[in-house]
Amino acid sequence: MVDLIVIALISGALGAIAWAADKRHTGYGAFLPAAAAVVAALLTWIITVAVGLGYMSGWTWVPWIASLLVGGAAAFALATGLGRSREALDVAERTAILRIR
C-alpha cells in the first residue's frame, strides 16, 4: 500500500513539473497533467504487479520504473499536446471575434 502512495506522489510531482515546463500552460489547469500522470502510473503499477513482475526475484524493480516512466510520459505528452491544441483553438477564436467586428 505504501508503494502506491509513493508512486502517486512522485508521478504527481512529475505532472506538476510537466505543467511548469510547458510554455503554454495558461490554457489548462495545473492539476490536469498531474492527474493524468497519477492515473497512468497507478494503472501501470496494477498491471505489472498483476502480471507478477512485482514478486519475481530480480524483477521487483519493474513496477517502480515502468510506473514512473509511463506516468511521466503521460504527463509530458498531455501537457505538450493540450498546450498546442488549446493555443491553436484560442488563436482561431480570437481571430473569429476580430473578424466579426
Buried (B, 14 or more C-beta within 10 A) or exposed (E): EEEBEEBBEBBBBBBBBBBEEBEBBEBBEEEBBBBBBBBBBBBBBBBBBEEEBBEEEEEEEBBBEBBBBBBBBBBBBBBBEBBEEBBEEEEEEEEEEEEEE
